[in-house]
Structure formats: C-alpha cells, structure tokens
C-alpha cells in the first residue's frame, strides 16, 4: 500500500521559495553583466543561462520571454538606484549637502560600478525601441522626484531638465578617457540644483 504524500511543511516551502528567489536574482544579475559586456543583442536563453550557471530551461521558467527578462532586469536596476538615493538622503543634513552627495554617487557609478552603469544605460536606451521597457525606465525618475524639495517634488519642466542633465553627465562621464572625480562633478551638480542663484551671481538676471 502506497503511503500518502506528505505535504511540505512551512520551512520546506520557505526554503524552496528562497532558492527560487536566489535563482531568479542570479538570472537578472547575469543579464545585466551580459548586456554590459556584449550588448543587448547578446541576451539569449543560452547566453544568460551560461552566465548565471543555471539550466537554460530556468530562464523560461522564471520569465515569459526575453522582453520580460529585460524588463525585470531594468526594474531591478531601478530599485537598486532608488535604494541608493534613499541611503544618500540619510547623509543630507540640509539642501546644501545634496550637490556633494550626488557628485560622489555619480563618480562612483562611472568608476567603481562602471560595468553595471553601462549595462543599465544599454537597457535604458533600449526602452526607446521597446515600449514594454518604458515604464521601468521611467520609474527611477518618478520615485527620485519625491526626494526633491524635502519630498515636495518640483515643477515638471524643472524636474525634467534636472534629470535629463544628470543623464547627460553620466553619459559624458562614461565616454571620457578618464572618468571625472566627485570634485570635478560637484560644481556642475551644484549649478543644476541651484540655477537661479548661479544666474543671479553671473548677473544674467536682475
């Protein structure tokens, strides 16, 4: 007589869930590395599975298709950036600290985390061609806006110009022969955050 199958206990279920989350995260991390190293065109089930050290079938198990995988990777990158902004906000005593804090973060992104930043921008630009990625690409801007003016946000044209300029700074830094330091970036960031004061100092407005 066959004994009935034992239902998995809570610890066993949690263990499987944790293992699944680790494997899914490994696939996402592998995707970002492949994009950074070889470009988006290199993203395939076989290449990602090899990079992550998992069976190719695992990719299809966790993600409906390549676009789904790319969206998940971009969202994960956005969440990492949002968590970093949240961490940085804890270092800010008042608004005058933000330029230095942001400059240090940007310098780290193009020096210490260069490959990751390259991969994120590959995906970010891909959103121009693939509509499925666009909500994920916009997420970090939407959340980061909430950190402006002590959580009050700001006028939409001003906010749009600020983040467009920061994107431009990062792109310029990534193609520079020698990535800029925080000291070199800080004056530009300070200008972007306090444009009216700078214009007044330059006697361009009354």
Secondary structure as UniProt FT lines:
FT   HELIX           10..38
FT   HELIX           40..42
FT   HELIX           45..52
FT   HELIX           56..62
FT   HELIX           66..89
FT   TURN            90..91
FT   HELIX           95..97
FT   HELIX           98..111
FT   TURN            112..113
FT   HELIX           114..126
FT   TURN            127..129
FT   HELIX           131..133
FT   HELIX           134..145
FT   TURN            146..147
FT   HELIX           148..151
FT   HELIX           156..175
FT   HELIX           182..193
FT   HELIX           195..201
FT   TURN            202..203
//
